[in-house]
């Protein structure tokens, strides 16, 4: 399955619309660039897999979930601002990997204030 040091992302989109295609493109570029291809991206169409969306508590598209490392984090809406997406998912800590970022937050006495 997935290596423990890889980031698992799940992107929910709504059908084969131009907006969905743009969102998929933006998130793929994020994985290939800022995350240095250290992530596994799963793309889910809300219309084709509504049960999975319900399990994940997703009610709107686009929504991007970071499934691992835990805890699960999410960002919904406009995913074109890579910096905001990374920060909301807890993946933007000066280039640190997510486990390193969590450790840095603990050492600094912060828990990361974004709601996931």
Secondary structure, 3 states (H helix, E strand, C coil): CCCCCCEEEEEEECCCCHHHHHHHHHHHHHHHCCCCCCEEEEEEECCCCHHHHHHHCCCCCCEEEEEECCCCEEEECCCCCHHHHHHHCCCCCCCCCHHHHHHHHHHHCCCCCCCC
